[in-house]
């Protein structure tokens, strides 16, 4: 009975940061005159949609190895590595497999400091964890049902290690209603994790419309609207005015 020699296949994170991995196979000398070794690597998520064939090289110890970058896959979870060797006559044969894990970035999120008068609120991302470190934190926010007013905010790192993005209704056509908030954290190894942060109800600021008899003689009236700055950059304001008697037969638009 003849079996393959006890070859060892390994996949180890370089520096423990889950950014680059060393794929290695040892003790394949008994397989014959090996011309090359290939490491077929993919993440289980999505099937083999990120499959990459990495060519190995022979090191001074006679073992074959290669270094891969998770940026080429950008996926968390379980990775499979299938090893193939090619003999001098061009015949390719499978040798075996190994697996390794890439962590999913973790986080907690909150929506804070809603200011009705200013039309702003803050999205705070805390407790972000990833062995490779954090590349960026993005916060997409929208109010329209078709996401036509979506805005991607880049969250900034704070002194306490959290990330914060300040949302203004001025960036969303001054929309009033329910704002949808998501958060995406991208690690330095290219892996992105999304989370629904929640919603924020946004209402109009308190505004006052008054009509005042300026002389007390019911001849001239002053009509005024206050605190409407949050509605945007206003081109003009019109006061449509009429007496209830006779419907709108005396309607006048005052600029």
C-alpha positions as CSV (number, residue, x, y, z in Angstrom):
1,X,0.0,0.0,0.0
2,X,1.4,3.3,-1.1
3,X,0.0,6.6,0.1
4,X,1.1,10.3,-0.2
5,X,3.8,11.4,2.2
6,X,2.6,13.3,5.3
7,X,2.7,16.8,3.8
8,X,1.7,19.7,6.0
9,X,-0.4,22.6,4.7
10,X,-0.8,25.7,6.8
11,X,-2.2,29.2,6.6
12,X,-1.1,31.8,9.2
13,X,-1.8,35.5,9.7
14,X,1.3,37.5,9.4
15,X,1.8,39.7,12.5
16,X,-1.7,38.5,13.7
17,X,-3.4,41.4,12.0
18,X,-5.5,39.4,9.5
19,X,-4.3,41.5,6.6
20,X,-1.8,39.1,5.0
21,X,-1.5,35.4,5.3
22,X,1.4,33.0,4.7
23,X,0.2,29.9,2.8
24,X,2.7,27.0,3.1
25,X,3.1,23.4,2.2
26,X,6.0,21.2,3.4
27,X,7.4,17.8,2.8
28,X,6.4,17.3,-0.9
29,X,9.8,16.0,-2.1
30,X,8.5,12.5,-2.3
31,X,5.9,13.5,-4.9
32,X,8.5,13.6,-7.6
33,X,10.0,16.4,-9.7
34,X,7.5,19.1,-8.7
35,X,7.5,22.0,-11.2
36,X,5.1,24.3,-9.3
37,X,2.6,24.5,-6.5
38,X,-0.6,26.5,-6.6
39,X,-2.8,27.6,-3.8
40,X,-6.5,28.1,-4.8
41,X,-8.0,30.4,-2.2
42,X,-11.5,31.7,-1.6
43,X,-13.9,32.8,1.1
44,X,-16.9,30.6,1.8
45,X,-19.3,33.6,1.8
46,X,-20.6,33.9,-1.8
47,X,-19.2,30.6,-2.9
48,X,-16.1,30.9,-5.1
49,X,-16.9,34.4,-6.4
50,X,-13.6,35.6,-5.0
51,X,-11.5,32.6,-6.0
52,X,-7.8,33.5,-6.7
53,X,-5.1,31.0,-7.8
54,X,-1.8,32.0,-6.0
55,X,1.5,30.7,-7.4
56,X,3.8,29.3,-4.8
57,X,7.6,29.6,-4.7
58,X,10.1,27.2,-3.3
59,X,12.1,28.5,-0.3
60,X,15.5,27.5,0.9
61,X,14.0,24.7,3.1
62,X,12.5,23.1,0.0
63,X,9.0,24.0,1.1
64,X,6.6,25.9,-1.1
65,X,4.8,29.0,0.1
66,X,3.1,32.2,-1.0
67,X,1.7,35.3,0.7
68,X,-1.8,36.5,0.0
69,X,-3.5,39.8,0.8
70,X,-7.1,39.8,2.2
71,X,-7.6,43.1,0.2
72,X,-7.9,40.8,-2.8
73,X,-11.0,39.2,-1.3
74,X,-12.4,41.8,1.1
75,X,-14.6,39.2,2.9
76,X,-14.8,38.0,6.5
77,X,-15.5,34.5,7.7
78,X,-14.0,31.1,6.7
79,X,-11.5,30.8,3.9
80,X,-10.6,27.5,2.1
81,X,-7.2,26.8,0.6
82,X,-6.8,23.9,-1.9
83,X,-3.2,23.0,-2.8
84,X,-2.3,21.6,-6.2
85,X,1.2,20.5,-7.4
86,X,2.4,20.3,-11.0
87,X,4.9,17.6,-12.0
88,X,7.6,18.1,-14.6
89,X,5.4,16.3,-17.3
90,X,2.7,18.9,-16.7
91,X,0.3,16.7,-14.8
92,X,-1.5,18.7,-12.0
93,X,-2.7,16.8,-8.9
94,X,-4.5,17.9,-5.7
95,X,-2.6,17.6,-2.5
96,X,-5.0,18.7,0.2
97,X,-6.8,21.6,1.9
98,X,-6.6,23.9,4.9
99,X,-8.8,26.6,6.3
100,X,-8.4,29.9,8.2
101,X,-10.7,32.6,9.6
102,X,-11.0,36.3,9.1
103,X,-12.8,38.3,11.8
104,X,-15.9,40.5,11.2
105,X,-15.5,44.1,12.4
106,X,-17.6,44.7,15.5
107,X,-19.2,47.9,16.7
108,X,-22.0,49.6,18.7
109,X,-24.0,52.5,17.3
110,X,-26.2,55.2,18.7
111,X,-28.1,58.4,17.5
112,X,-27.6,61.3,19.9
113,X,-27.9,65.0,20.4
114,X,-30.9,65.8,18.2
115,X,-31.3,69.5,18.0
116,X,-34.7,70.5,16.6
117,X,-33.9,74.2,16.3
118,X,-30.7,73.6,14.3
119,X,-32.0,70.5,12.4
120,X,-29.0,68.4,13.3
121,X,-28.2,65.1,15.1
122,X,-25.1,62.9,15.6
123,X,-24.4,59.3,14.8
124,X,-21.8,57.8,17.2
125,X,-20.0,54.5,16.6
126,X,-18.2,53.0,19.5
127,X,-16.4,49.8,20.5
128,X,-15.1,49.2,17.0
129,X,-13.0,46.0,16.9
130,X,-10.8,44.6,14.1
131,X,-7.4,43.0,14.3
132,X,-6.3,44.9,11.1
133,X,-7.4,48.3,12.4
134,X,-10.0,50.7,11.0
135,X,-9.6,52.3,7.6
136,X,-12.9,54.3,7.5
137,X,-16.4,54.6,9.0
138,X,-19.2,55.7,6.7
139,X,-22.7,56.7,7.6
140,X,-25.4,56.7,4.9
141,X,-28.5,58.7,5.9
142,X,-31.7,59.4,4.0
143,X,-35.3,60.5,4.5
144,X,-37.0,60.0,1.1
145,X,-38.6,56.6,0.6
146,X,-36.7,56.2,-2.7
147,X,-33.4,57.3,-1.1
148,X,-33.1,60.1,-3.5
149,X,-31.7,62.4,-0.8
150,X,-29.2,59.9,0.5
151,X,-25.9,61.4,1.8
152,X,-22.8,59.4,2.8
153,X,-21.1,61.0,5.8
154,X,-17.5,60.2,6.7
155,X,-17.4,59.7,10.5
156,X,-14.4,61.3,12.2
157,X,-12.4,59.6,15.0
158,X,-12.7,61.2,18.4
159,X,-10.2,61.4,21.3
160,X,-12.0,58.6,23.1
161,X,-11.6,56.2,20.1
162,X,-15.2,56.5,18.9
163,X,-16.3,57.8,15.5
164,X,-18.8,60.6,15.0
165,X,-20.8,62.0,12.1
166,X,-23.0,65.1,12.3
167,X,-26.1,65.0,10.2
168,X,-27.9,68.2,9.0
169,X,-31.3,68.3,7.3
170,X,-29.7,71.0,5.1
171,X,-28.0,68.1,3.3
172,X,-31.3,66.3,2.7
173,X,-33.4,69.1,1.1
174,X,-34.6,70.1,4.6
175,X,-36.8,67.0,4.6
176,X,-39.1,66.4,7.6
177,X,-40.0,62.9,8.8
178,X,-38.2,59.7,9.6
179,X,-34.4,59.6,8.8
180,X,-32.9,56.2,8.2
181,X,-29.3,55.7,9.5
182,X,-26.9,52.9,8.6
183,X,-23.2,52.5,9.5
184,X,-20.4,50.8,7.5
185,X,-17.0,50.1,9.0
186,X,-14.2,49.1,6.7
187,X,-11.2,47.5,8.2
188,X,-7.7,48.0,6.9
189,X,-7.8,44.5,5.3
190,X,-10.7,45.6,3.1
191,X,-13.4,43.8,5.0
192,X,-16.6,45.9,5.4
193,X,-19.3,45.3,8.0
194,X,-22.7,47.2,7.9
195,X,-25.2,47.8,10.6
196,X,-28.6,49.5,10.9
197,X,-28.1,52.3,13.5
198,X,-31.7,53.2,13.7
199,X,-34.0,56.1,12.8
200,X,-34.4,59.7,13.9
201,X,-37.7,61.6,13.8
202,X,-37.1,65.1,12.5
203,X,-39.8,67.8,12.8
204,X,-40.0,71.5,11.8
205,X,-38.6,73.9,14.3
206,X,-41.1,76.0,16.2
207,X,-42.1,78.9,13.9
208,X,-44.5,81.7,14.6
209,X,-46.8,83.5,12.1
210,X,-48.5,86.6,13.4
211,X,-50.8,89.3,12.0
212,X,-50.7,92.5,14.0
213,X,-52.8,95.7,13.8
214,X,-49.9,98.2,13.9
215,X,-52.1,101.3,14.5
216,X,-55.0,99.9,16.4
217,X,-57.3,101.4,13.7
218,X,-57.7,98.2,11.7
219,X,-56.3,99.9,8.6
220,X,-52.8,98.4,8.3
221,X,-51.7,95.0,9.5
222,X,-48.1,93.7,9.9
223,X,-47.8,90.0,8.9
224,X,-44.7,88.3,10.1
225,X,-43.1,84.8,10.0
226,X,-40.2,84.1,12.5
227,X,-37.6,81.4,12.9
228,X,-37.7,80.0,9.4
229,X,-34.0,79.9,8.7
230,X,-33.9,76.1,9.0
231,X,-36.2,75.8,5.9
232,X,-33.2,76.5,3.8
233,X,-31.8,79.5,1.8
234,X,-35.1,81.4,1.1
235,X,-35.6,83.2,-2.2
236,X,-38.8,84.9,-0.9
237,X,-41.7,84.6,1.4
238,X,-45.3,85.2,0.3
239,X,-48.3,85.9,2.5
240,X,-51.6,84.8,0.8
241,X,-54.3,86.8,2.5
242,X,-58.1,86.9,2.2
243,X,-61.3,87.5,4.1
244,X,-63.4,84.5,4.8
245,X,-66.6,86.3,3.7
246,X,-67.0,85.5,0.0
247,X,-64.4,82.8,0.0
248,X,-61.2,83.8,-1.6
249,X,-62.7,86.4,-3.9
250,X,-60.4,89.1,-2.4
251,X,-57.2,86.9,-2.3
252,X,-54.0,88.9,-2.5
253,X,-50.4,87.5,-2.5
254,X,-48.2,89.8,-0.5
255,X,-44.4,89.5,-1.0
